[in-house]
Amino acid sequence: MVAPKVPEKPMKYPALLLALCLAVPGFVQAKVIGTTVPAQPLTAEQITTLPEEQRAPWTQYLAQSQNQMKLDQAILAAERTDLTEIVYGKNGDGTKTMPLNRDAAWYGSAEARHIADVIVSYQTPAGGWGKNAPRDGAVRQWGESWIAGKEEGWHYVGTFDNGATTTEIQFLARVQAQIPDEAGNRYRAAIYGGLNYIFNSQYPNGGWPQVWPLEGGYHDAVTFNDNALSDIAGVLRLVAAGQGDYAFLPQSIRAQATAALDRAIGVILSSQVRIESQPTAWGQQHDTLNLMPVGARNFEPASLSSSESAALLLELMKVENPSDAVVASVHAGAAWLKSKAMTGVAWVKAGNDKALVQDANAKPLWARYYSLETGEPIFGDRDLTIHDDVMEISAERRNGYAWYGTSAQKALDVYAEWSQKHPQ
């Protein structure tokens, strides 16, 4: 896919740039082409739409989630009894405070152990962690929320979003490996809790919600967004192998991880979107029950997503001795990515705005979202409208979201070697 002709360099005046873009073939037909419909929560009513023989595991899952939510809330309420002041943790980039690329010896240092102590203190009763919370500050105080920032309702109390939970587990695994005696048991116990959180939150179909216990809305969808499922699969693969930092885990846990990973691969295959019977790619999130792509936030429409699709292809290519179904899925997904690559164009800052510009040296570029109907790039706005031209959405959303990116090339690079071993 070759991009429409656009200016060679960013122009000084964004308004003039917009006018020029609108005069270019491919831009003149820009219009509102639809409305984002956010995903629906998993409810007892939704479960009744399934064939009767499929309902029992979903009903049990929903009840377990609801009971865990009540337990988590009751524990926090009990802690806050008679408290006159509640402390709220700071927001920040939590994953940066839990580095996973240091030398092994560093994880036995006082600095790393303090981070591990903070991580343990913020583990929710369900076994997960919130997101965007620095882990190098003070340990959690009695009655403090498990999530970052001033608590407003019950939001992201246990999540896989933005690397949460999976990063904490991996960091703790590195630390406990440097503390083989009883002093490391508290970290190992937290890892067990985190793994149980992964096992308990996995849907009967093999996917995971973004937040568990279930929060409702699009958070209940099977979430590929920001590589949530890919991050979980990565942890499960390490646990299943039972080597290195995970050698302390018993065979029973390794077996659970293997089974959960197999179900995760299954849901990836089941949710690959077919258009005119041809397997293509994946959405950012999929309906919990029917596995079709669904919308999330107002500006995130139901669509095919290049970034998440690339991440899922990378996961499938890690499968040892892949089945015919996995091999076929990878070839189809890679073909879809290749067909959407834009060449000779870059997404750059142009004054106070962003725009596509001609650049013969630019890396292959992909739009974030592609229409399920036309296969062309689409762009959402905060008012739920969907557009076929990024220059037609509000400046705030145009400049505040990653509408184009180059990350899909990594999957195609891996595919080039993988396909030699697994021909179509």
Order of alpha helices (4+ residues) and beta strands (2+ residues): alpha-beta-alpha-alpha-alpha-alpha-alpha-beta-alpha-alpha-beta-beta-beta-beta-alpha-alpha-beta-beta-beta-beta-beta-beta-alpha-beta-alpha
